Amino acid sequence: MRGRVFIDASGVAILGVLVGAETLFGREARSEFGEPYAPEEADRMHHGNTLFFRTGMADHPVPFPDVPWAIEVSKDYANLSGQLVAPGHENGAGPVAGANPATPEFRFGSKADVFPATHFWEYGQWLDPYTSGEFVRDYLMRALYGTFSNVKCLEPALYANLRFEWMAHVAAQGE
């Protein structure tokens, strides 16, 4: 390909990597650009991937099968907030069952800044995004299905009509 300017919107600078361009990967040290939320020392952490999903209430009970293959992190987690409300809209509230917080909090960097997390179904921050994409997607799917099952099982009367409406099959990259 020939051109004066190329814009890489892949999320992981794959075009630059493939052509051998100089790229930055991970988080640079705070001193490099004077960013107050950057770590003291540079590292290879990057944005992970996210699977968007949506649940809803049907007008009748909706069964859901057992998911013994769900990942360990979802075995007792029952918070589906942070889901896509509708295509093109910000993530929002979702079903929460048991002792899980309604809106998880997120601490940004090493500071004491805390804010509600509305986009937290992310994984793969320390994995190679070029070689681990399918693993990360499958991990997130197993976490979401397991968490959905937990919501339905922990409060069956309240969530009998809850259905899994939609889940992306391609993980979104955030960087």
Backbone torsions as a table, in degrees:
resi	resn	phi	psi	omega
1	MET	NA	146.1	177.2
2	ARG	-126.5	145.2	177.5
3	GLY	175.6	161.1	178.6
4	ARG	-82.7	-34.9	-177.1
5	VAL	-137.1	135.3	173.6
6	PHE	-124.1	135.4	177.6
7	ILE	-110.5	120.8	-178.9
8	ASP	-102.3	108.7	179.5
9	ALA	-108.6	26.6	-177.7
10	SER	-73.7	-21.6	-177.5
11	GLY	97.1	-18.3	-179.6
12	VAL	-133.6	20.1	177.2
13	ALA	55.4	36.1	-175.6
14	ILE	-62.3	-35.3	178.2
15	LEU	-61.7	-46.6	178.0
16	GLY	-61.8	-42.5	179.6
17	VAL	-62.4	-44.9	-177.4
18	LEU	-65.6	-29.9	-179.4
19	VAL	-97.3	2.3	176.9
20	GLY	80.1	18.7	179.1
21	ALA	-72.3	155.4	175.6
22	GLU	-71.0	127.6	179.4
23	THR	-133.4	157.2	171.8
24	LEU	-100.0	140.8	178.4
25	PHE	-137.9	134.1	-179.7
26	GLY	89.5	-161.5	-177.5
27	ARG	-104.8	129.6	177.2
28	GLU	-80.8	162.3	179.7
29	ALA	-68.2	150.1	179.4
30	ARG	-53.5	-39.0	-176.8
31	SER	-70.0	-22.4	-175.3
32	GLU	-64.7	-43.9	-179.0
33	PHE	-125.8	5.5	178.8
34	GLY	71.1	27.2	179.9
35	GLU	-83.7	121.1	-175.0
36	PRO	-66.8	-24.5	-178.6
37	TYR	-94.2	-3.4	178.1
38	ALA	-71.5	154.3	178.2
39	PRO	-69.5	158.8	177.9
40	GLU	-57.4	-43.7	179.6
41	GLU	-116.3	145.7	178.5
42	ALA	-63.5	150.8	174.8
43	ASP	-148.8	-179.4	-176.0
44	ARG	-97.9	9.6	179.4
45	MET	-68.3	142.7	179.7
46	HIS	-143.4	173.7	175.5
47	HIS	-63.0	140.3	174.8
48	GLY	-84.0	-164.6	177.2
49	ASN	-104.9	157.2	179.7
50	THR	-129.0	139.5	170.3
51	LEU	-106.7	119.9	176.3
52	PHE	-78.7	146.5	-178.7
53	PHE	-151.1	163.9	178.8
54	ARG	-147.2	136.9	174.7
55	THR	-119.0	165.6	177.1
56	GLY	-162.4	166.8	179.2
57	MET	-97.1	128.8	175.7
58	ALA	-88.8	173.2	178.2
59	ASP	-91.9	12.5	179.0
60	HIS	-152.6	159.8	178.0
61	PRO	-60.3	140.2	-179.2
62	VAL	-123.5	115.4	179.5
63	PRO	-72.6	159.6	175.5
64	PHE	-142.0	133.1	-175.0
65	PRO	-73.2	162.7	172.3
66	ASP	-63.6	148.0	-179.7
67	VAL	-128.9	70.3	-178.3
68	PRO	-64.3	-15.9	-179.8
69	TRP	-87.2	1.0	178.5
70	ALA	-61.6	150.4	-177.7
71	ILE	-73.9	157.0	-174.9
72	GLU	-57.0	-37.7	-177.4
73	VAL	-61.4	-26.3	-178.2
74	SER	-93.7	0.9	-174.8
75	LYS	-60.3	-32.5	178.8
76	ASP	-127.4	12.7	-178.8
77	TYR	-93.2	132.1	-176.2
78	ALA	-139.7	53.1	179.9
79	ASN	-129.0	111.9	179.7
80	LEU	-104.5	18.8	175.3
81	SER	-70.6	163.5	-175.1
82	GLY	88.6	12.3	-178.8
83	GLN	-86.7	159.9	174.7
84	LEU	-69.3	124.2	-178.9
85	VAL	-76.6	-46.0	177.8
86	ALA	-158.9	155.2	179.9
87	PRO	-53.2	132.2	178.2
88	GLY	83.8	1.4	-179.4
89	HIS	-110.7	156.9	178.3
90	GLU	-63.4	154.5	175.7
91	ASN	-64.3	153.6	-176.4
92	GLY	-148.8	-164.5	-175.8
93	ALA	-65.7	153.5	176.1
94	GLY	-148.7	179.4	-178.3
95	PRO	-61.7	139.6	176.4
96	VAL	-133.5	130.4	179.9
97	ALA	-127.8	154.7	176.6
98	GLY	72.4	-147.5	-173.7
99	ALA	-92.1	19.5	-179.7
100	ASN	-81.1	142.0	180.0
101	PRO	-66.3	143.5	-178.5
102	ALA	-65.0	-39.5	178.9
103	THR	-131.9	104.3	179.5
104	PRO	-58.9	149.8	176.9
105	GLU	-101.5	153.5	-179.3
106	PHE	-128.9	129.5	175.1
107	ARG	-97.9	126.6	-175.3
108	PHE	-93.6	119.1	177.3
109	GLY	62.8	-148.6	-178.8
110	SER	-93.7	2.2	-179.1
111	LYS	-80.9	170.0	179.1
112	ALA	-90.5	10.8	179.9
113	ASP	-65.8	126.3	179.2
114	VAL	-125.9	134.4	175.8
115	PHE	-144.7	157.6	179.7
116	PRO	-66.2	137.0	-179.6
117	ALA	-92.6	120.3	176.1
118	THR	-110.0	-0.9	-177.8
119	HIS	-140.2	77.4	-171.1
120	PHE	-124.2	5.5	176.7
121	TRP	-85.3	72.0	-175.4
122	GLU	-127.7	143.6	179.6
123	TYR	-152.4	152.0	174.2
124	GLY	106.0	13.1	-175.0
125	GLN	-59.0	-24.9	-177.9
126	TRP	-111.1	3.0	-179.0
127	LEU	-97.3	158.8	178.8
128	ASP	-73.6	115.2	-176.2
129	PRO	-68.5	-17.3	-178.4
130	TYR	-83.2	-28.4	-176.2
131	THR	-114.3	-11.5	-173.9
132	SER	-114.5	12.9	-175.8
133	GLY	-57.0	-46.8	-179.0
134	GLU	-68.1	-38.5	177.4
135	PHE	-60.7	-45.7	-179.2
136	VAL	-63.3	-45.3	178.5
137	ARG	-59.1	-47.3	-178.9
138	ASP	-64.6	-38.8	177.3
139	TYR	-60.2	-46.4	179.2
140	LEU	-64.3	-40.2	177.4
141	MET	-60.4	-45.7	179.8
142	ARG	-63.4	-36.3	177.9
143	ALA	-68.0	-43.7	-178.0
144	LEU	-68.0	-45.5	178.8
145	TYR	-64.0	-39.1	178.0
146	GLY	-65.5	-41.5	179.3
147	THR	-66.9	-41.3	176.5
148	PHE	-58.6	-44.5	178.0
149	SER	-60.4	-41.6	178.7
150	ASN	-60.6	-43.9	179.8
151	VAL	-58.4	-47.3	-178.4
152	LYS	-66.2	-36.5	-176.6
153	CYS	-80.3	-34.6	-177.4
154	LEU	-71.4	-33.5	179.1
155	GLU	-135.7	70.4	-173.7
156	PRO	-61.6	-35.9	-179.7
157	ALA	-68.2	-40.6	-178.2
158	LEU	-71.7	-36.8	-173.2
159	TYR	-114.1	24.4	178.2
160	ALA	-58.5	-34.7	-176.9
161	ASN	-92.1	1.3	-179.4
162	LEU	-68.7	134.3	177.8
163	ARG	-130.0	150.7	174.4
164	PHE	-85.8	109.2	-174.9
165	GLU	-82.6	-41.0	-171.1
166	TRP	-164.2	144.3	172.2
167	MET	-143.1	138.0	177.3
168	ALA	-66.7	149.4	175.6
169	HIS	-106.2	-2.9	175.4
170	VAL	-121.2	123.1	-179.1
171	ALA	-72.9	138.6	177.1
172	ALA	-85.4	139.3	178.3
173	GLN	-104.0	141.5	-171.8
174	GLY	-107.4	17.6	-176.3
175	GLU	-139.9	NA	NA
